[in-house]
Amino acid sequence: MNEDKNEQLRPSKMRGVAFPKAKYGVILAIILIILVNFIYYKETIFSFFK
């Protein structure tokens, strides 16, 4: 009976939404941070190679 109550914790509108695994969110966040930092510091990074 406790298992049935645990399944009903999400709001009714969110019950049909499939949430991605947490590890994919972490990987996506790391990729976004690296990408934004590369765009922001592009000139500094390329200045090391000259």
N, C-alpha and C positions, 0 to 999 in steps of 0.2 A: 504494500500500500504506500510506503514511503517513496518508492520508485515512481509511482504514478504522480505524486505531488511534485517531485523534482522536475519532471518533464513539463509541467504546466507553469514554470516560473517565468518563461518569456511572455511578453505581451502578445495579444492575439494577432496583431498585424505582422509580427516578426516571426511567427511560427513557420511560415512557408519559406523564409529566406535561408539559403544555404550559406553559412559563414565559412570562409576559407580557413585553412589551418594557420596557427599562429606563426609557424616557422616561415611561411611564405610572406607574411607581413613584415617580419624582421628582415628577411632578405631584400624585399622591396624597399624598405626604409634605408638600409645600408647602401643599396645601389643609388637611390635618390640623393643621399647625402654626398656620395662620391661624385655623382654627376654635377650637382650644384656647385660643389667646391671646385671641380675642374673648370667649369664655365667661369666662375668668379675669379679664380686665380690663374687663368690660362696664360696671361702675359708673364707672370712670375715663374711659372713652370717652364715656359719656353725660354726664358732668359737664362736659366741654368745650362741649357744645351748650347748656348752661343759662346 
